[in-house]
Amino acid sequence: MAGRPTTKNAAPKASPGASQKNNKRKVNPTSEPTSKKAKVTSGASKSSGKAKNGKPANKSSSKVAAEDSEEDDESWAYGAVSESESEEEALDDEFVSAEEGSDIEVGALDDDFLGDEFAESDEESKGVGTAMFGSDEENEEDDEEDEEDIFASDDEDSEDDDDLETKSRKLDAAKKAEADEAEAELQTNIMLENDKYVLPADDHDILQSTDLQVVQARIQEIVRVLNNFREMREGNRSRNDYIAQLLKDLCLYYGYNEYLMEKLFYIFPVSEAIEFFEANEVPRPVTIRTNTLKTRRRELAQALINRGVNLDPIGKWSKVGLQVFDSPVPIGATPEYLAGHYMLQAASSFLPVMALAPQEHERVLDMASAPGGKSTHIAALLKNTGMVFSNDANKDRTKSLVANIHRLGVKNAVVCNYDGREFPGVIGGFDRVLLDAPCSGTGVISKDASVKTNKSEQDFQMLSQLQKELVLSAIDSVDAGSKTGGYIVYSTCSVTVDENEDVVNYALKKRPNVKLVSTGLDFGKEGFTRYREKVFHPSISLTRRYYPHMHNMDGFYVAKFKKISNKIPKRNEDNADLDEEEEFTPIVEESGKRSRGGKKNTGSKPATVEEEKITFNAEEDEELIRASQAKLLQSQKGIKLRQKKSA
C-alpha cells in the first residue's frame, strides 16, 4: 500500500543516503494526539505491542504502556522486547518511504496504517485507557456501577434480613411448640377442669396394680373429682364409688389396713387427708426440753452450740423447748444430757403440762407417767415444791421413769405402780391431775409405722372403754375445794374421735360436776362438736387438736376440765336440754334413764342429789406415817419410839 512504512525486514534495503536526507521529517509522538498512533499508544497496555506482519511497536507507546500498567505482563513484554535498540529508535524518529522518499504526515495516515489488528486493539483500548486514566464519562459509569453494586449489596442485605426474620420466626415458632409440649408433659394425667375422670372398670389387674405411679395418679384424679363432684363426676356415679376406690388406692399406696384408713380418712376433708397421710411418712423434728431445775435455756443452748449442735428455739409458745437440726454427737449422749440439763421430748408432749399449769406447793397426780417427760416437767414447774405422784400401770416402764427422775434432779416425786382406775381408792384429793391416756398412737405413725396395720376395731373399742374409765377416775381424784387447783387435763397422742371427743363427751355426761375450760394454748385446731352422725357438747370446741401436717408435731389432743363440786348430781333425763344422743347412752344408770326400747320411765321420781366428798385425810394415814418414821429412825440412829396407848 502506498505510504506504508517499511517493515523491519525491509529496513536494510533502504539506501544509507536516503535515511540521512534532511527532507525526512522527525516524528514526535507526543505532538500528535489526533493520530491513530496516539490512540494506539494510550491503549498499548492491552495491545499486542507488535504490528501485523511482525512490525515493531513504537518505543514511546511501549514506554507509556509500561508506566500505565505494570501488572499487565504480556503488554510489558511486547513493549519492552525488540531485536535491536537502534532499529527501534530509527523507526520511532523517522518514517521513510521505500521508493518515493516523500514526507509522511502522521496525522494523514489511513486507518489501515496499523492494520486490522491494531484497529481492533484501538477499540479495546478505549475502555482500558479510560478506566486507567479515569475520564469523566467512565468515572460516571463507574460511579453508576458502584451505585448499582451498592444497591445490589443492599438488596442482598435486605434479602439476608428477610432470611434472618424468617429464621427468627421459625425459631419462635419452634420455641412455642416446645413450650406447648412441656406444658402438655406437665399436665400428664391431669385433665382439664371440664374433663371428667372415668373410674377404672372392676378389673382385678387394674385395682390390684402395684405400680405406685399409676396408683398415685389415680389418687390425684379422684381427689380432683371429689373436690368438684357435681361438675366432674362420671355419669350417674355416686360419691361413695369414688371414695371406695380412693380408700383402696390409699391403703395400697401408704400401707394402712382398710379399717384404720377409713377411720382416719373421714376426720379430714379429702385434700387435707392426703396431706395428713403424707406427713406421717416424714419424721418429726428432734426437740429437747430444758430442765429448769438445773439450767436455763440460753445457757443450755450456748453449751450445745459450743459442741457443734445446730439448734433454735422451738417457738414462741414454749420457753423451754429447743429444736435440734443436726448434731455431730448423739444428742442423747452429751455431757449435758447425762448431767440432766435437758430431756429428749417431743414438742407435743409439752402441751398437756402447759395446759395443766401446776402451781407451787400443789399435789399433782400423773396417772400414766412413764417414761417421765411430763412428770419431770411438772416437777420443774413446781420448782421441786409440793409433790408429784408419778404412777404407771406397767412396772417395767417405771424403771426408765425412776432413772429420768434421778438424772433430772427431781426431789418431790413419788413413783407408784397402780392401775389408774384404782384411784382415788389408793389416794385422792389432788389439786391437779394429768391423764395422758394410753391410746392407739395414730398421731405418732411417723415414729411407729406398725400402727398402720396392727390396729383393729376391737383395739379401738377396748382403748376407748379404758380411757373412759380412766378419765372418770381422774375426775374423782381431784379436790374441787382446792384453793389453786381443781383441774384435770386429758390428752392422747391420737387423732381419732373415738379416743378424744367421744371420751370427753362421755365424761361430761357422767360427771356433771365438771366443765370444760380453755386450755390456755394459743394455737391448735378446735375439737369437733359434730362428727358424721355424732353430735357432741358445744363446749368441746374448747379442746385442741394438733396435726403433723399443720403444726409439724405429733398428732395430739388436749382437753382441760374444771371440777366445780365434789358432789355428783343425778342426771334428770326429762330435761329438755338433753339431746337424743345423750338420752340413748347405755352407760347412764341413774333413775329416769330410757329403756332399751328408747322409752322413758314415766314413773320415776325427780332425780335426787347424792353427795360424795373425795378429799385427802391425813389423820387416816397418821398411824402409817408414824410407823414409817419409827422404822427409819431405828434403822439409822437406833432410836425406838414408844407405842401410843390406845384409849
C-alpha positions as CSV (number, residue, x, y, z in Angstrom):
1,M,0.0,0.0,0.0
2,A,1.3,3.5,-0.9
3,G,2.6,5.5,2.1
4,R,3.0,2.4,4.3
5,P,6.3,2.5,6.2
6,T,8.9,-0.1,5.7
7,T,8.8,-3.2,7.8
8,K,11.6,-4.5,9.9
9,N,12.8,-6.9,7.3
10,A,12.8,-4.3,4.6
11,A,14.7,-1.7,6.6
12,P,18.2,-2.7,5.3
13,K,17.0,-2.3,1.7
14,A,16.9,1.5,2.1
15,S,19.9,3.3,1.0
16,P,22.1,4.9,3.6
17,G,21.7,8.2,1.8
18,A,18.0,8.1,1.9
19,S,18.0,7.5,5.6
20,Q,20.1,10.7,6.2
21,K,18.2,13.2,4.0
22,N,17.1,16.5,5.5
23,N,13.7,16.3,3.9
24,K,12.9,13.4,6.1
25,R,10.7,14.6,9.0
26,K,11.5,13.7,12.6
27,V,8.4,12.3,14.4
28,N,7.5,13.5,17.9
29,P,4.8,11.1,19.2
30,T,3.7,13.5,21.9
31,S,2.8,16.2,19.4
32,E,0.3,14.1,17.5
33,P,-2.6,13.4,19.8
34,T,-5.1,13.3,16.9
35,S,-3.3,10.5,15.0
36,K,-4.1,6.9,15.2
37,K,-0.7,6.3,16.6
38,A,-1.5,8.4,19.7
39,K,-4.6,6.3,20.3
40,V,-2.7,3.1,20.0
41,T,-0.1,4.5,22.4
42,S,-2.7,5.3,25.0
43,G,-4.1,1.8,24.7
44,A,-0.7,0.0,24.5
45,S,-1.2,-1.9,27.7
46,K,-3.8,-4.1,26.1
47,S,-2.4,-4.2,22.5
48,S,-0.1,-6.9,21.4
49,G,2.8,-4.5,21.1
50,K,3.7,-5.5,17.5
51,A,2.3,-4.6,14.1
52,K,0.9,-7.0,11.8
53,N,3.4,-9.0,9.8
54,G,5.9,-8.6,12.6
55,K,6.3,-4.8,12.5
56,P,7.8,-3.5,15.8
57,A,5.8,-1.2,18.1
58,N,6.6,2.4,18.7
59,K,9.1,3.0,21.5
60,S,7.1,5.7,23.2
61,S,3.9,3.7,23.1
62,S,5.7,0.8,24.8
63,K,7.0,3.1,27.5
64,V,3.6,4.6,28.2
65,A,2.1,1.1,28.3
66,A,4.7,0.0,30.8
67,E,4.1,3.0,33.0
68,D,0.3,2.8,32.9
69,S,0.0,-1.0,33.7
70,E,2.9,-2.8,35.3
71,E,0.6,-5.6,36.2
72,D,0.0,-6.5,32.5
73,D,3.0,-8.8,32.0
74,E,2.1,-9.6,28.4
75,S,1.9,-6.0,27.3
76,W,5.1,-5.1,29.1
77,A,6.9,-7.9,27.5
78,Y,5.8,-7.0,24.0
79,G,6.6,-3.3,24.5
80,A,10.0,-3.9,26.1
81,V,11.4,-6.7,23.9
82,S,12.9,-5.9,20.4
83,E,15.7,-7.2,18.3
84,S,17.7,-4.1,18.2
85,E,17.5,-0.9,20.2
86,S,18.9,1.2,17.3
87,E,16.3,-0.1,14.9
88,E,13.5,0.9,17.3
89,E,15.0,4.4,17.7
90,A,15.3,4.7,14.0
91,L,11.7,3.7,13.4
92,D,10.5,6.0,16.1
93,D,12.4,9.0,14.8
94,E,11.8,8.7,11.0
95,F,9.3,7.1,8.7
96,V,10.9,6.8,5.3
97,S,9.0,5.8,2.2
98,A,10.8,3.0,0.5
99,E,10.6,4.4,-3.1
100,E,9.0,7.9,-3.2
101,G,11.0,9.3,-0.2
102,S,8.2,11.8,0.3
103,D,7.4,13.2,3.8
104,I,4.6,11.4,5.6
105,E,2.3,13.3,7.8
106,V,1.4,11.3,10.8
107,G,-2.0,12.9,11.1
108,A,-2.8,11.9,7.5
109,L,-2.3,8.2,8.0
110,D,-5.1,6.0,6.9
111,D,-7.0,3.7,9.1
112,D,-5.1,0.8,7.6
113,F,-1.8,2.2,8.8
114,L,-1.7,-0.1,11.8
115,G,-3.6,-2.8,10.2
116,D,-6.7,-4.6,11.4
117,E,-5.1,-6.0,14.5
118,F,-4.3,-2.5,15.8
119,A,-7.7,-1.3,14.8
120,E,-9.3,-3.8,17.0
121,S,-6.9,-3.1,19.8
122,D,-7.8,0.6,19.4
123,E,-11.4,0.0,20.2
124,E,-10.5,-2.3,23.1
125,S,-8.0,0.2,24.4
126,K,-10.7,2.9,24.9
127,G,-12.2,1.1,27.8
128,V,-8.9,0.3,29.4
129,G,-7.4,3.7,28.9
130,T,-10.4,5.5,30.3
131,A,-10.6,3.0,33.2
132,M,-6.9,3.7,33.9
133,F,-6.9,7.4,33.4
134,G,-10.4,8.0,34.8
135,S,-12.3,10.0,32.2
136,D,-15.4,11.8,33.4
137,E,-17.8,9.6,31.4
138,E,-16.2,6.5,32.5
139,N,-16.0,7.8,36.1
140,E,-19.7,8.4,36.0
141,E,-20.3,5.0,34.6
142,D,-18.0,3.6,37.3
143,D,-20.0,5.5,39.9
144,E,-23.2,4.2,38.5
145,E,-21.8,0.7,38.5
146,D,-20.6,1.3,42.1
147,E,-24.1,2.5,43.0
148,E,-25.6,-0.5,41.3
149,D,-23.2,-2.6,43.3
150,I,-24.2,-0.8,46.5
151,F,-27.9,-1.2,45.6
152,A,-27.2,-4.8,44.8
153,S,-25.4,-5.3,48.1
154,D,-28.4,-3.5,49.8
155,D,-30.7,-5.9,48.1
156,E,-28.6,-8.7,49.2
157,D,-28.6,-7.3,52.8
158,S,-32.3,-6.9,52.7
159,E,-32.6,-10.5,51.5
160,D,-30.4,-11.5,54.3
161,D,-32.5,-9.6,56.7
162,D,-35.6,-11.2,55.3
163,D,-33.9,-14.6,55.8
164,L,-33.0,-13.7,59.4
165,E,-36.5,-12.6,60.1
166,T,-37.9,-15.8,58.6
167,K,-35.4,-17.8,60.6
168,S,-36.3,-15.8,63.8
169,R,-40.0,-16.5,63.2
170,K,-39.2,-20.2,62.7
171,L,-37.2,-20.2,65.9
172,D,-40.0,-18.5,67.8
173,A,-42.5,-21.0,66.4
174,A,-40.2,-23.9,67.5
175,K,-39.8,-22.4,70.9
176,K,-43.5,-22.0,71.3
177,A,-44.0,-25.6,70.2
178,E,-41.5,-26.8,72.7
179,A,-43.2,-24.7,75.4
180,D,-46.6,-26.3,74.5
181,E,-45.1,-29.7,74.6
182,A,-43.5,-29.0,78.0
183,E,-46.9,-27.8,79.3
184,A,-48.5,-30.8,77.9
185,E,-46.0,-33.0,79.7
186,L,-46.7,-31.2,83.0
187,Q,-50.3,-31.8,82.5
188,T,-49.8,-35.6,82.2
189,N,-52.6,-37.4,83.9
190,I,-54.1,-34.0,84.9
191,M,-57.2,-33.3,82.9
192,L,-58.8,-30.0,82.1
193,E,-61.4,-28.8,84.6
194,N,-64.2,-29.7,82.3
195,D,-62.9,-33.2,81.7
196,K,-64.5,-36.0,83.7
197,Y,-62.4,-38.7,85.2
198,V,-63.6,-42.2,84.4
199,L,-63.2,-44.7,87.2
200,P,-61.4,-47.9,86.1
201,A,-63.5,-50.9,85.4
202,D,-63.9,-53.6,88.0
203,D,-60.8,-55.4,86.8
204,H,-58.7,-57.2,89.3
205,D,-55.5,-56.4,87.5
206,I,-56.2,-52.7,87.4
207,L,-57.5,-52.4,91.0
208,Q,-54.6,-54.5,92.4
209,S,-51.9,-52.8,90.3
210,T,-48.6,-52.5,92.2
211,D,-47.3,-49.6,90.0
212,L,-47.3,-46.8,92.6
213,Q,-47.1,-44.1,90.0
214,V,-50.3,-45.3,88.4
215,V,-51.9,-45.5,91.9
216,Q,-50.7,-42.0,92.8
217,A,-52.1,-40.6,89.5
218,R,-55.4,-42.2,90.2
219,I,-55.5,-40.8,93.7
220,Q,-54.9,-37.3,92.4
221,E,-57.6,-37.6,89.8
222,I,-60.2,-38.9,92.3
223,V,-59.3,-36.1,94.7
224,R,-59.8,-33.6,92.0
225,V,-63.2,-35.1,91.1
226,L,-64.3,-35.2,94.8
227,N,-63.4,-31.5,95.3
228,N,-65.8,-30.6,92.4
229,F,-68.0,-33.5,92.4
230,R,-71.2,-32.0,90.9
231,E,-69.5,-30.9,87.7
232,M,-66.8,-33.6,87.3
233,R,-68.4,-36.8,88.3
234,E,-68.9,-39.5,85.7
235,G,-72.5,-40.1,84.7
236,N,-74.5,-41.5,87.5
237,R,-71.5,-42.5,89.6
238,S,-72.1,-41.8,93.3
239,R,-69.6,-40.2,95.7
240,N,-69.3,-43.4,97.5
241,D,-68.0,-45.1,94.4
242,Y,-65.2,-42.6,94.1
243,I,-64.4,-42.8,97.9
244,A,-64.4,-46.6,97.9
245,Q,-61.8,-46.6,95.0
246,L,-59.8,-43.8,96.7
247,L,-59.6,-45.7,100.0
248,K,-58.4,-48.8,98.3
249,D,-55.7,-46.8,96.5
250,L,-54.7,-45.1,99.7
251,C,-54.4,-48.4,101.5
252,L,-52.2,-49.7,98.7
253,Y,-50.1,-46.5,98.4
254,Y,-49.5,-45.8,102.1
255,G,-49.7,-49.3,103.6
256,Y,-52.7,-48.9,106.0
257,N,-55.3,-51.5,106.8
258,E,-58.7,-50.8,105.5
259,Y,-60.3,-50.2,108.9
260,L,-57.8,-47.6,110.1
261,M,-57.6,-45.9,106.7
262,E,-61.4,-45.4,106.7
263,K,-61.3,-44.1,110.3
264,L,-58.6,-41.6,109.6
265,F,-59.9,-40.6,106.2
266,Y,-63.2,-39.2,107.4
267,I,-61.6,-37.0,110.0
268,F,-60.4,-34.6,107.4
269,P,-61.5,-33.1,104.1
270,V,-60.3,-35.1,101.1
271,S,-57.3,-32.9,100.2
272,E,-56.3,-32.5,103.9
273,A,-56.5,-36.2,104.4
274,I,-53.8,-36.8,101.7
275,E,-51.6,-34.1,103.4
276,F,-52.0,-36.0,106.7
277,F,-51.0,-39.3,105.2
278,E,-48.0,-37.7,103.5
279,A,-46.9,-36.0,106.8
280,N,-47.0,-39.4,108.5
281,E,-44.3,-40.5,106.1
282,V,-41.9,-37.8,107.2
283,P,-40.1,-37.9,110.7
284,R,-40.9,-35.1,113.1
285,P,-38.2,-32.6,114.2
286,V,-36.0,-33.6,117.1
287,T,-36.8,-31.5,120.2
288,I,-35.5,-31.2,123.7
289,R,-36.9,-29.7,126.9
290,T,-34.6,-27.6,129.1
291,N,-34.6,-28.8,132.7
292,T,-35.1,-25.5,134.6
293,L,-34.2,-27.2,137.9
294,K,-30.5,-27.3,136.7
295,T,-30.0,-24.7,134.0
296,R,-31.6,-22.1,131.7
297,R,-32.4,-22.4,128.1
298,R,-29.9,-19.8,127.0
299,E,-27.1,-21.5,128.9
300,L,-28.0,-24.9,127.6
301,A,-28.2,-23.6,124.0
302,Q,-24.8,-22.0,124.3
303,A,-23.2,-25.1,125.7
304,L,-24.7,-27.3,122.9
305,I,-23.7,-24.8,120.2
306,N,-20.1,-24.9,121.5
307,R,-20.3,-28.7,120.9
308,G,-21.3,-28.1,117.2
309,V,-25.0,-28.7,117.7
310,N,-27.3,-26.7,115.3
311,L,-30.4,-25.7,117.2
312,D,-33.1,-23.0,117.5
313,P,-35.9,-22.2,120.0
314,I,-38.9,-24.4,119.3
315,G,-41.3,-21.5,119.0
316,K,-42.8,-18.6,120.8
317,W,-45.3,-20.8,122.5
318,S,-42.6,-22.5,124.6
319,K,-39.9,-21.0,126.9
320,V,-38.0,-24.3,127.5
321,G,-38.1,-26.1,124.1
322,L,-35.3,-26.3,121.6
323,Q,-35.4,-27.8,118.2
324,V,-32.2,-29.7,117.1
325,F,-31.5,-29.6,113.4
326,D,-28.2,-31.6,113.3
327,S,-25.5,-32.6,115.8
328,P,-22.0,-34.0,115.3
329,V,-22.5,-36.1,118.5
330,P,-25.5,-38.1,119.6
331,I,-27.9,-35.7,121.3
332,G,-28.8,-38.3,123.8
333,A,-25.2,-38.9,125.0
334,T,-23.8,-35.4,125.6
335,P,-22.4,-34.5,129.0
336,E,-25.3,-32.0,129.3
337,Y,-27.8,-34.8,128.8
338,L,-26.1,-37.1,131.3
339,A,-26.0,-34.3,133.8
340,G,-29.7,-33.8,133.5
341,H,-29.8,-30.4,131.8
342,Y,-32.4,-31.4,129.3
343,M,-34.8,-34.2,128.3
344,L,-35.4,-35.6,124.9
345,Q,-39.1,-35.0,124.5
346,A,-41.5,-34.5,121.6
347,A,-42.9,-31.0,121.2
348,S,-46.5,-32.2,121.5
349,S,-45.7,-33.6,125.0
350,F,-45.1,-30.1,126.3
351,L,-48.7,-29.2,125.6
352,P,-50.6,-31.2,128.4
353,V,-48.3,-29.9,131.1
354,M,-48.6,-26.4,129.8
355,A,-52.4,-26.7,129.8
356,L,-52.3,-28.2,133.4
357,A,-50.2,-25.2,134.6
358,P,-49.3,-26.6,138.1
359,Q,-48.6,-24.1,140.8
360,E,-46.0,-24.3,143.6
361,H,-46.8,-26.4,146.7
362,E,-49.6,-28.3,144.9
363,R,-50.2,-32.0,145.0
364,V,-50.3,-33.3,141.4
365,L,-51.0,-36.8,140.1
366,D,-49.7,-38.1,136.8
367,M,-51.8,-41.2,136.2
368,A,-49.7,-42.6,133.3
369,S,-46.3,-41.1,133.7
370,A,-43.7,-43.4,132.1
371,P,-41.0,-42.6,130.9
372,G,-41.2,-39.4,132.9
373,G,-41.1,-36.5,130.5
374,K,-44.3,-35.0,131.7
375,S,-43.7,-35.8,135.4
376,T,-40.3,-34.1,135.4
377,H,-41.8,-31.1,133.6
378,I,-44.4,-30.8,136.3
379,A,-41.7,-31.0,139.0
380,A,-39.8,-28.3,137.2
381,L,-42.8,-26.0,137.1
382,L,-43.4,-26.8,140.8
383,K,-39.7,-25.9,141.4
384,N,-39.3,-29.1,143.5
385,T,-42.1,-27.9,145.9
386,G,-45.3,-29.7,146.6
387,M,-45.5,-33.3,145.5
388,V,-45.8,-35.2,142.2
389,F,-47.2,-38.7,142.2
390,S,-45.9,-40.4,139.2
391,N,-47.9,-43.5,138.5
392,D,-47.7,-46.1,135.8
393,A,-49.6,-49.4,135.4
394,N,-46.6,-51.1,133.8
395,K,-44.0,-52.0,136.3
396,D,-41.2,-52.4,133.7
397,R,-41.7,-48.9,132.5
398,T,-41.2,-47.5,135.9
399,K,-37.5,-48.2,135.7
400,S,-37.0,-45.6,133.0
401,L,-39.3,-43.3,135.0
402,V,-37.1,-43.6,138.1
403,A,-33.9,-43.1,136.1
404,N,-35.1,-39.9,134.5
405,I,-36.3,-38.5,137.8
406,H,-32.9,-39.1,139.4
407,R,-31.0,-37.7,136.3
408,L,-33.0,-34.5,136.2
409,G,-32.7,-33.8,139.9
410,V,-36.4,-34.1,140.8
411,K,-36.8,-34.3,144.6
412,N,-40.6,-34.0,145.1
413,A,-41.7,-37.1,143.1
414,V,-43.2,-40.4,144.3
415,V,-43.2,-43.3,141.9
416,C,-46.0,-45.8,142.2
417,N,-47.3,-48.7,140.2
418,Y,-51.1,-48.9,140.2
419,D,-53.8,-49.3,137.7
420,G,-55.1,-45.8,137.2
421,R,-58.7,-47.0,137.6
422,E,-57.9,-47.7,141.3
423,F,-57.7,-44.0,142.0
424,P,-59.0,-42.4,144.2
425,G,-59.2,-45.6,146.1
426,V,-55.4,-45.5,146.6
427,I,-55.2,-41.8,147.3
428,G,-57.2,-38.8,146.3
429,G,-57.7,-35.1,147.0
430,F,-55.2,-33.9,144.4
431,D,-55.1,-30.3,143.3
432,R,-54.5,-31.3,139.7
433,V,-54.4,-34.5,137.7
434,L,-52.8,-35.2,134.4
435,L,-54.1,-38.1,132.4
436,D,-52.1,-38.8,129.2
437,A,-54.2,-41.8,128.5
438,P,-53.0,-45.0,126.7
439,C,-54.1,-44.7,123.1
440,S,-53.8,-46.2,119.6
441,G,-50.9,-44.0,118.6
442,T,-52.4,-42.7,115.4
443,G,-50.8,-39.4,116.0
444,V,-47.2,-40.8,116.1
445,I,-47.3,-43.0,113.0
446,S,-44.1,-41.3,111.8
447,K,-42.4,-42.9,114.8
448,D,-44.1,-46.3,114.8
449,A,-45.2,-47.4,111.4
450,S,-46.6,-50.7,112.8
451,V,-49.7,-48.7,113.8
452,K,-50.8,-48.8,110.2
453,T,-51.5,-52.5,110.2
454,N,-51.8,-53.7,113.8
455,K,-54.9,-51.7,115.0
456,S,-58.3,-53.2,114.5
457,E,-61.8,-52.3,115.5
458,Q,-61.6,-54.4,118.7
459,D,-58.5,-52.4,119.7
460,F,-60.2,-49.1,119.4
461,Q,-63.2,-50.3,121.4
462,M,-61.1,-51.6,124.2
463,L,-58.9,-48.5,124.3
464,S,-62.0,-46.2,124.3
465,Q,-63.5,-48.1,127.2
466,L,-60.3,-47.9,129.1
467,Q,-59.9,-44.2,128.5
468,K,-63.5,-43.5,129.7
469,E,-62.8,-45.4,132.9
470,L,-59.5,-43.6,133.5
471,V,-61.0,-40.1,132.9
472,L,-63.7,-40.7,135.5
473,S,-61.1,-41.9,138.0
474,A,-59.0,-38.8,137.3
475,I,-62.0,-36.5,137.8
476,D,-62.9,-38.3,141.1
477,S,-59.3,-37.9,142.3
478,V,-59.3,-34.1,142.2
479,D,-60.5,-32.0,145.1
480,A,-62.9,-29.4,143.9
481,G,-62.2,-27.4,147.1
482,S,-58.6,-26.8,146.2
483,K,-57.8,-23.1,146.5
484,T,-55.5,-23.1,143.5
485,G,-56.5,-26.2,141.6
486,G,-59.3,-28.5,140.8
487,Y,-58.2,-29.1,137.2
488,I,-58.0,-32.2,135.1
489,V,-56.2,-32.4,131.8
490,Y,-57.0,-35.3,129.5
491,S,-54.7,-35.9,126.5
492,T,-53.8,-38.5,123.9
493,C,-51.3,-39.0,121.1
494,S,-54.2,-40.0,118.8
495,V,-56.3,-38.1,116.3
496,T,-59.3,-40.4,116.2
497,V,-62.7,-39.1,117.5
498,D,-63.4,-42.3,119.4
499,E,-60.4,-41.7,121.7
500,N,-60.8,-37.9,122.1
501,E,-64.1,-36.0,121.7
502,D,-66.2,-39.1,122.4
503,V,-64.4,-39.8,125.7
504,V,-64.6,-36.1,126.8
505,N,-68.3,-36.0,125.9
506,Y,-68.9,-39.2,127.9
507,A,-67.1,-37.6,130.9
508,L,-69.3,-34.5,130.7
509,K,-72.4,-36.7,130.8
510,K,-71.2,-39.0,133.6
511,R,-69.8,-36.2,135.7
512,P,-72.0,-33.1,135.6
513,N,-69.8,-31.6,138.3
514,V,-67.1,-30.8,135.8
515,K,-67.0,-28.4,132.9
516,L,-64.6,-27.8,130.1
517,V,-62.4,-24.7,130.2
518,S,-59.8,-23.1,127.9
519,T,-56.6,-25.0,127.7
520,G,-54.6,-21.8,127.6
521,L,-52.8,-22.8,124.4
522,D,-53.0,-20.1,121.8
523,F,-52.7,-22.4,118.8
524,G,-54.2,-25.6,117.7
525,K,-57.4,-26.6,116.0
526,E,-60.7,-26.7,117.8
527,G,-62.2,-30.0,118.8
528,F,-65.2,-31.4,116.9
529,T,-68.7,-30.6,118.1
530,R,-70.1,-32.7,115.2
531,Y,-68.6,-35.7,113.6
532,R,-70.6,-37.7,111.0
533,E,-73.7,-38.9,112.8
534,K,-72.4,-37.9,116.3
535,V,-73.2,-34.6,118.0
536,F,-71.1,-33.5,121.0
537,H,-71.4,-30.9,123.7
538,P,-70.8,-27.4,122.3
539,S,-68.1,-26.7,124.9
540,I,-65.9,-29.4,123.3
541,S,-64.8,-26.7,120.9
542,L,-62.6,-25.5,123.8
543,T,-60.4,-28.6,123.4
544,R,-57.5,-28.5,121.0
545,R,-56.3,-30.8,118.2
546,Y,-52.8,-30.9,116.8
547,Y,-51.8,-32.4,113.4
548,P,-48.5,-33.3,111.9
549,H,-49.3,-31.7,108.6
550,M,-50.5,-28.4,110.2
551,H,-48.3,-27.9,113.2
552,N,-45.2,-30.0,112.4
553,M,-45.6,-32.1,115.6
554,D,-47.1,-35.4,116.5
555,G,-50.8,-35.7,116.4
556,F,-52.2,-34.8,119.8
557,Y,-55.4,-33.9,121.6
558,V,-55.7,-31.8,124.8
559,A,-58.8,-31.2,126.9
560,K,-59.0,-29.3,130.3
561,F,-61.7,-29.8,132.9
562,K,-62.5,-27.8,135.9
563,K,-64.2,-29.6,138.8
564,I,-66.7,-27.3,140.3
565,S,-68.0,-29.5,143.0
566,N,-67.3,-32.8,144.8
567,K,-71.0,-33.6,144.6
568,I,-72.1,-35.8,141.8
569,P,-75.7,-34.8,140.9
570,K,-78.0,-37.2,139.3
571,R,-79.0,-36.6,135.7
572,N,-82.6,-35.7,135.0
573,E,-83.4,-37.4,131.8
574,D,-86.6,-35.4,131.4
575,N,-84.6,-32.3,130.9
576,A,-85.3,-30.9,127.5
577,D,-81.8,-29.7,127.1
578,L,-80.5,-33.2,126.7
579,D,-80.0,-34.3,123.1
580,E,-81.1,-37.6,121.7
581,E,-77.5,-39.0,121.7
582,E,-77.3,-38.4,125.5
583,E,-80.8,-39.9,126.2
584,F,-79.9,-43.2,124.5
585,T,-76.5,-43.6,126.0
586,P,-76.3,-47.1,127.5
587,I,-73.9,-46.1,130.2
588,V,-76.3,-43.9,132.3
589,E,-77.6,-46.0,135.1
590,E,-79.4,-43.4,137.2
591,S,-83.1,-43.3,137.6
592,G,-85.1,-41.8,134.8
593,K,-83.0,-43.5,132.1
594,R,-84.5,-44.7,128.9
595,S,-85.2,-48.4,128.5
596,R,-83.7,-50.5,125.7
597,G,-86.7,-49.7,123.6
598,G,-86.0,-46.0,123.9
599,K,-89.0,-45.1,126.0
600,K,-88.8,-43.0,129.2
601,N,-89.6,-44.5,132.6
602,T,-92.5,-42.2,133.3
603,G,-93.0,-43.5,136.9
604,S,-89.6,-42.4,138.0
605,K,-89.3,-39.6,140.6
606,P,-87.3,-36.5,140.0
607,A,-83.6,-37.0,140.5
608,T,-82.1,-36.5,143.9
609,V,-78.6,-35.2,144.7
610,E,-76.1,-37.6,146.1
611,E,-73.2,-36.1,147.9
612,E,-69.8,-37.6,147.6
613,K,-66.7,-36.0,149.1
614,I,-63.4,-37.2,148.0
615,T,-60.6,-35.5,149.9
616,F,-57.2,-36.3,151.3
617,N,-57.5,-37.2,155.0
618,A,-54.1,-37.0,156.8
619,E,-55.5,-38.5,160.0
620,E,-56.3,-41.7,158.3
621,D,-52.6,-42.1,157.3
622,E,-51.2,-40.8,160.6
623,E,-50.5,-44.2,162.0
624,L,-48.8,-45.4,158.9
625,I,-46.7,-42.3,158.7
626,R,-45.7,-42.7,162.4
627,A,-44.7,-46.3,161.8
628,S,-42.6,-45.4,158.8
629,Q,-40.8,-42.7,160.8
630,A,-40.1,-45.0,163.6
631,K,-38.7,-47.6,161.3
632,L,-36.5,-45.0,159.7
633,L,-35.1,-43.7,163.0
634,Q,-34.5,-47.1,164.3
635,S,-32.6,-48.2,161.2
636,Q,-30.5,-45.0,161.0
637,K,-29.9,-44.0,164.7
638,G,-31.2,-46.9,166.8
639,I,-33.9,-44.8,168.4
640,K,-37.1,-46.6,169.4
641,L,-40.3,-44.7,169.6
642,R,-42.9,-45.7,172.2
643,Q,-46.1,-47.0,171.0
644,K,-49.1,-44.8,171.7
645,K,-51.5,-46.3,174.2
646,S,-55.0,-46.8,172.8
647,A,-57.7,-45.1,174.8
